[in-house]
Amino acid sequence: MAGLYLLAPMVNPEKGSKVPEVAASDSVFRFENFEKDVIAQLSESRQQYLSGELAQVKRGDVATQESKYWAKMVTFWKDSVPVPPLHYFYQAKLAELDNTEKSLTFAAHSILGYLPYERNHPVQHWLAGRGRELFEKALVLNPANDSATVGLGGCIMYGGSAAGDNPMEGIIKVREVAEKDSNNLFAQYMLGVGGVISGQFDKAISRFEKVALKQPNNIELLFKLAETCEQAGQKADAADWYERINSLVGNPEMKKELEARIQSLRKG
């Protein structure tokens, strides 16, 4: 996933097709329209496959067939045609059907982990809302799950608030866990994310650095730290963190991009 920070934007494996854009001005993301637009860009054979699988839901035990269909869609939209919003939608459906703390939190954390990479805000906010719903259901089953509380706060930060786009609501939830346990690195990391979202870059850097001391090889974290230093205008520090990342990765294309960014920061 760290490669998404530097490499090209995600496109469909279907030749020449891209994941459809949602206008930034759209106030409501409509999943049905999004899925329809994605499918319309697929090859005829893939469209026939999807139509055939959906038709199976109408035969026999509908509930069982529906869950089987969702499971196939989870795999299809992850491996055959990678479109994360569709993959996570069906993963969430399966988790809600299972309705166990483990399945709900796994699906919710999966969504939360992807949110920083989704650049289209209506899609990001919609996904954050789905993640929030899953974490809330998990907390009904186990209110003492601090990881789920932090995850819930994270989803709210990314626009998943039921009452509107209010990141502070999420920051407050995460802070409650961090104040109870200052060594909760997940909470410290998400407070750093909250700092970035709210434009408090110095505070975000401090949180990320605290986590980096304990997780020096966490590439995703190091990318966050380097990018935040850039946003704060701390070019030398950003270059140092990118140097650290460069020493950890082996992908030649990524190393090339990192070296170019490091040179640019050193010069500027």
C-alpha positions in Angstrom: 0.0 0.0 0.0 2.9 2.4 0.6 3.6 2.4 -3.1 0.4 4.3 -3.6 2.1 7.4 -2.1 4.5 7.6 -5.0 3.4 5.4 -7.9 0.7 6.1 -10.5 -3.0 6.4 -9.6 -5.0 3.1 -9.6 -6.6 2.1 -12.9 -8.7 -0.8 -13.9 -6.9 -3.8 -15.4 -9.4 -3.5 -18.2 -7.3 -1.9 -21.0 -7.9 1.8 -21.2 -10.5 1.9 -18.5 -10.3 3.9 -15.3 -12.3 4.0 -12.1 -15.0 6.6 -12.7 -14.6 9.9 -11.0 -17.2 11.4 -8.6 -17.5 15.1 -8.9 -16.0 16.9 -5.9 -19.2 19.0 -5.8 -21.5 16.0 -5.3 -23.0 16.2 -1.8 -24.1 12.6 -1.8 -22.2 9.6 -3.0 -24.5 7.1 -4.6 -23.0 3.6 -4.5 -25.5 2.1 -7.0 -24.5 4.7 -9.6 -20.8 4.3 -8.9 -21.0 0.5 -9.3 -23.1 0.8 -12.5 -20.6 3.2 -14.0 -17.7 0.8 -13.1 -19.4 -2.2 -14.6 -20.3 -0.3 -17.8 -16.5 0.1 -18.4 -15.7 -3.6 -18.2 -15.4 -6.0 -21.1 -18.5 -7.8 -22.3 -17.3 -11.1 -20.8 -16.8 -9.6 -17.4 -20.2 -7.9 -17.5 -21.8 -11.3 -18.4 -20.0 -12.9 -15.5 -21.3 -10.4 -13.0 -24.9 -10.6 -14.5 -24.8 -14.4 -14.2 -23.6 -14.3 -10.6 -26.3 -11.8 -9.6 -29.0 -13.9 -11.3 -28.1 -16.8 -8.9 -29.4 -14.7 -6.0 -33.0 -15.2 -7.3 -32.8 -19.0 -7.1 -33.4 -21.2 -4.1 -32.3 -20.0 -0.7 -32.0 -16.3 -1.4 -30.2 -15.4 1.9 -27.6 -18.1 1.3 -27.2 -17.2 -2.4 -26.8 -13.6 -1.5 -24.0 -14.2 1.0 -22.3 -16.4 -1.7 -22.6 -13.6 -4.2 -21.2 -11.0 -1.8 -18.2 -13.3 -1.1 -17.5 -13.6 -4.9 -17.8 -9.9 -5.3 -15.2 -9.3 -2.5 -12.8 -11.4 -4.5 -13.7 -10.1 -7.9 -13.3 -6.4 -6.9 -10.0 -7.1 -5.2 -8.2 -9.5 -7.5 -9.9 -9.6 -11.0 -10.7 -5.9 -11.3 -9.3 -3.9 -8.3 -11.8 -1.3 -7.3 -11.4 -0.7 -3.5 -14.8 1.0 -2.8 -16.6 -2.0 -4.4 -14.4 -4.5 -2.6 -14.9 -2.9 0.8 -18.7 -2.5 0.2 -19.1 -6.2 -0.2 -16.6 -7.0 2.6 -18.7 -4.8 4.9 -21.9 -6.6 3.9 -20.4 -10.0 4.8 -19.1 -8.7 8.1 -22.5 -7.3 9.0 -24.1 -10.7 8.1 -21.6 -12.5 10.3 -22.0 -9.9 13.0 -19.1 -10.9 15.2 -16.6 -8.5 16.8 -13.7 -10.1 14.8 -15.4 -9.8 11.4 -16.8 -6.3 12.0 -13.4 -4.9 13.2 -11.5 -6.6 10.4 -13.6 -5.1 7.7 -13.7 -1.7 9.5 -9.9 -1.6 9.9 -9.5 -2.6 6.3 -11.5 0.4 5.2 -9.7 2.8 7.7 -6.4 1.6 6.3 -7.4 2.5 2.8 -9.0 5.9 3.5 -5.7 8.0 3.2 -5.2 6.6 -0.3 -8.7 7.6 -1.6 -8.2 11.0 -3.2 -11.9 11.5 -4.2 -13.6 13.2 -1.2 -17.2 12.0 -1.8 -15.9 8.4 -2.1 -13.6 8.8 0.9 -16.4 10.2 3.0 -18.8 7.4 2.0 -16.2 4.8 2.8 -15.5 6.5 6.1 -19.2 6.3 6.9 -19.3 2.6 6.3 -16.2 2.1 8.5 -17.9 4.1 11.2 -21.0 1.9 11.1 -18.9 -1.2 11.3 -16.9 0.0 14.3 -20.1 1.2 16.1 -21.6 -2.3 15.7 -18.4 -3.9 17.0 -18.5 -1.6 20.0 -22.0 -2.7 20.8 -20.6 -6.2 21.1 -17.6 -5.1 23.1 -17.6 -1.5 24.4 -14.1 -2.0 26.0 -12.4 -2.5 22.6 -10.0 0.5 22.5 -8.8 -0.3 19.0 -12.4 -0.1 17.7 -12.9 3.2 19.6 -9.7 4.6 17.9 -10.8 3.3 14.6 -14.2 4.8 15.0 -12.6 8.2 15.7 -10.3 7.7 12.7 -13.3 7.1 10.4 -15.0 10.2 11.7 -11.9 12.3 11.1 -12.0 11.2 7.4 -15.6 12.4 7.0 -17.6 9.5 8.4 -19.5 11.5 11.0 -23.2 10.7 11.1 -23.9 14.4 12.1 -21.7 15.9 9.4 -18.1 16.5 8.5 -16.6 17.3 11.9 -13.1 15.8 12.4 -12.9 17.1 16.0 -15.6 14.6 17.0 -13.3 11.8 16.0 -10.2 13.4 17.5 -12.0 13.6 20.9 -12.8 9.8 20.8 -9.2 9.0 20.0 -7.8 11.3 22.6 -9.9 9.6 25.3 -8.0 6.3 24.6 -4.6 8.1 24.4 -5.2 9.8 27.7 -6.1 6.5 29.3 -3.0 4.7 27.8 -0.3 7.0 26.4 1.5 3.9 25.0 -1.4 3.1 22.7 0.5 3.6 19.4 -2.6 3.3 17.3 -4.2 6.1 19.2 -1.0 8.2 18.9 -0.9 7.6 15.2 -4.5 8.5 14.6 -4.0 11.7 16.7 -1.2 12.5 14.2 -3.6 11.9 11.4 -6.1 14.2 13.1 -3.4 16.9 13.4 -2.8 16.6 9.6 -6.5 16.9 8.8 -6.9 19.9 11.1 -3.7 21.6 9.8 -1.8 21.3 13.1 1.3 19.9 11.4 3.7 20.4 14.3 1.5 18.4 16.6 1.0 15.7 14.0 4.8 15.4 13.5 5.3 15.0 17.3 2.7 12.2 17.4 4.2 10.4 14.4 7.7 10.7 15.8 6.5 9.1 19.0 5.2 6.1 17.1 8.3 6.0 14.9 10.5 5.5 18.0 8.7 2.3 18.7 8.1 1.3 15.0 11.2 2.4 13.1 10.5 0.2 10.1 6.8 1.0 9.7 7.0 2.3 6.1 3.4 3.6 6.0 4.0 5.6 9.2 7.3 7.0 7.8 5.6 8.2 4.6 3.1 10.0 6.8 5.8 11.6 8.8 7.8 12.6 5.7 4.8 14.1 4.0 3.8 16.0 7.1 7.2 17.5 7.4 6.9 18.6 3.8 3.5 20.2 4.5 5.0 22.0 7.5 7.9 23.3 5.4 10.5 21.2 7.1 12.2 20.1 4.0 15.5 18.9 5.5 13.6 16.7 8.0 11.3 15.4 5.2 14.4 14.5 3.2 15.8 12.6 6.1 12.7 10.6 6.6 12.5 9.8 2.9 16.1 8.6 3.1 15.0 6.3 5.9 12.2 4.9 3.7 14.6 4.5 0.8 16.8 2.3 2.9 13.9 0.0 3.7 12.3 -0.5 0.3 13.5 -2.7 -2.5 11.2 -1.7 -5.3 13.4 -0.1 -8.0 10.7 2.2 -9.3 9.8 3.4 -5.8 13.5 3.9 -5.0 13.8 6.0 -8.1 10.9 8.2 -7.1 12.2 8.5 -3.6 15.6 9.6 -4.7 14.1 12.2 -7.0 12.0 13.6 -4.2 15.0 13.6 -1.8 17.1 15.5 -4.3 14.4 18.1 -4.8 14.0 18.7 -1.1 17.7 19.0 -0.6 18.0 21.6 -3.3 15.0 23.6 -2.2 
